[in-house]
Amino acid sequence: MTVRLLLILVVVFTGLCSQTVAQTSSMMPKAIIGSHTRVIVSVKDLLQSMAWWTKVGFSPLSRPEDKIDSAITLSDGQVIITLVKTNQPSPVIVYRCDNIKRLKAQLDSLTILTTFDLEGPSYKELRLRSPNSVYLAVRPSTMEDDFKATGALNPVCGNFTEFSTSATKLRDEQNWWLDLGFAPVRGDSVPYPYVNMGDERIEIGIHEDRDIASLALTYFMPDMEQRIARIKQLGLTPIEEIPTADNRIGNAIFQSPDGQLVYLFDGKQ
């Protein structure tokens, strides 16, 4: 990502801080795919990846299905991630659904493409992919625990605001999320078209024609300069950083050993 592109992203993200949010999370609709639980991140080396995530504020959670040699679940208080030793595309946003057979029929009626795994007479998992390759997995509520983050701030990165993604055509991506029951939260056409789509638990920030290589975790804090400095002291080096208007290093992008992006921005949201 060039410095110019990152600067434009910073302008947009920090500009959001002064906007009035259209709806609060308590007013947002429940998506037709159910309730969000966690995010699956594919990794090659579990312990190496876990060490990286702990440096950016995540701590291990107890999950009965996890095994130290294949899967580890962590949370920063706002986001729950499961590191899985696999080469499948990631990250994958996971949902749980009470009636997965009915959901499959509903998705078919909306002509939303799915792939799936069967278990007995029903579905073990439905997999969806947005027009710009945001991956979702939906599992029956009997097989996916209702993980819900505590809401506490990430002690290192601060306030998690959105999952950020790029779209070649904003309208196509936005309509796909609308079909899933997400609602617009905010958006604009300056300095480029973007829109945030939300349900009762998460927001997806869709940014048209931006250089966001994969779904990114985005955080905001007024003291982000100090937070970035502390992360660097822990041995992590950002892949991009850019000064604020008053020439402080208050914005940076970090990348996990397996390519997961974490955006840190100076300001409030």
N, C-alpha and C positions, 0 to 999 in steps of 0.2 A: 504494500500500500504506500503510495507516495505521500510526502508531507502535505501536499495540497489537498489530497483526498481526505486525509485524516483531519486536517484543519476544518474542512467543510463539515465532516461528521461532528467534530467538537462544537461547531457553531450551532448545528441542529440540536444536538443532545442538550447543550446548555441552554438553548433557546426554549426547550421544553419546560425548563424549570420555572419560567415566568408565565407559562400558559395555564389557564384554568382547565383542570381535568374534567372531561364531560361527565364521567360517572366514577363513583368510588367502587371498590371491590365488592362491597355489600350490595350494591345496586346492579352488578353485572349479572348476566344470565348464566345459567348452567349450560355448558355445551352438550349437544346431543350425544357426544361420545362418552359422557360421564364426568368423573372428577379426576383432576390431575393428581398424581401421586409422587412421581420422581422422574429423574432423567438418567438414562443409561448412557455411559461413555465407554467406548471400546478402548482397551489398553493392551499393550504387549507385556509389560512388566508391572504387576499389581503393586508391589511394594514401592517401586520407584515412583509410580504415579500417585500412590497414596501419600508419599512423603512430599511430593509437589503440592498436592491439594491441601495438606495440613499447613503449609507455609502461606497459603492464601485464605486461611481462616476456616477450613472445614475440619470436622472431628468425626471419628467413626460412630456409627449407629449400630445397634444390635438388630439384625434381621435374620430370622431362623434359616432362611433359604441360602444365605451367604456362606461361602466356604473360602478360607484364607488363600487357597490355591487357585480360585477361579472368580470370586466376586466379593467386593467389599462396598458397603454403603456408608456414605458420609453426609453430613449436613453442616451448613454454616448458619442455620437458624431460619433462613429464607428459602434456600434451595436444597433439595435432597437429590444426591447423585449416587448411582451405583456403578462402580468401576467393574467392568466385566472383561475377562481375558478372552477376547475374540477378535476376529478381523471384520466383523459386520460394520456397515456404515453407521456412523454416529455423529452427533448425539441423537438419541431417540427420546422423545417426550412421551411418557407413559401415562395412560389413563386406566381407570377401572370402571366397569359398566355392570349394572344390575341385570340387564337382559340383552346379552350379546347377540342372540339370534334375531331379535327384533331390530337391534341396531344394524346388523348386516343387511337386513331387508330394507331398512331406511336409507342406508348408504347406497345400495343398489338403485333405489328409486331416484336418488339424487345424481346418479351416474358418477359417483365418486369411486374410483378404482381402489380395490383392496386386494391384498394377498392374505393368506390365512393358514393357520395350523388347526387341524381338527383333533378333538378328543371325544371319543364316543359319538353321541348324536349331535354334539354342539361344537362350538369353536373354542379353542384354547387361546388363540390370539388373532386379532385383526391388525394388519399393518397398512398404514396409509402414507402417502408421500405427496406433499404439496407441489404445485407447479414449479416451484423453485427449490425443491429438494429439502424441505423440512420434514423429518421423519417422525411419525407417530406410531405408537403401539397401544392397542386397547385390549385389556384382559378382563375376564369375568371377575366380579367382585369376590367370588368364592376363591379365586386364585391369586388375587392382588390385594394386599393389605391396604387399608386406607391411611397411607402415610400422609401426614400433614405437618409442615414445618412449624416451629414454635412462633416464628415472626420476629425473633430477636435479630438485631443487626449483626452482620458478619463482623467479627472483632477486628479483622484485618482490612477488608475491602469496603465495609460500610453498607450502604443501602442498595439492595438489589432492586432494579427498576423494570427490566424487561429482558426477554430473549430477543436478540437483534439478528435480523437476516436481510439479505439483499434480494431484490426482485427485478427481473428484466422488464416485466410489465406489472406495475403496481396493481392495476385493476384485477388482473387474473388471479393474483395471489390473494388479494383482499376478498374477492368473491368466494374463493375456496374456503376461507376461514368463516365467512358469513354463512355458508351452507352448513358448516359444523356447529353453528349456533353462537359464534363469537360476535361481539358487537364493537363498533368503532369507539375508541376512547378519546383520541385526539389525532390531528393530522394537519398537514399544510402542503403547499406547493413551492414554498420558498425556504431555503435556496435550492431545494429539489423536492419532488413529490415523496411523501412518506405518510404512513398511517400506523397507529397502534391499535391492534385488535385484542380484546380481552374477554375472558370468561370470569367465573367467580374466584379463580385462584391465580391465574397468570396473565401476562401480557406478551404479545408477540409484536415487536417493532419491525415493520416492513419498510425498507428504505430502497427506493428505486435507483437502479444502476449504480450502486455503491460497491466498493471493493471489500465486501465482507465474505471471506472465503468459506465460512461455515457458520452455523448458528452460534452466536456469541452470548456470554453472560455479561450483562452491563450493570455497572455500579456507579453511584454518585455519592460524594461527600464533600462538604465545604473544606475539610482539611486533607483532601486527597494528596496534596503535595507531600505531606509528612507520611502518609500511609504508603505511598509509592517508595519513598526513601527507606522506610522500614522493610518493605518487601525486598528491595535491592540489598539491604544489609543481611538478609537471610540467604542470599546467594542466587536470587532469581533476577534475570536480566530481561527487561521488556524488549519486544521485537520492534516496537515503535513508541516514541514519546514526543510530545510537542509542548512548548511553553504555553502558558495562559497569556491573556492580554497584557498582564503586568510582568511577563517574563519569568514565571515560575513553572517548574516541571510538574504541572498538576493533572496532566492527561497522559495515559499510557495504555498500551496493549501488551498483555502477557499471554504466552502460549504454553500449554502443558506439554509434557514429553510426547503425548500422542496427538497433538495438534488442536486441542480444544482452546478456543479463544476466550479471554477474559478482558473486558474493556473497563477501564477505570477513568472516570471523569470528575473534574473539579466543579463543585456546585451542589445545589439542592434540587431534588425532584420529588 
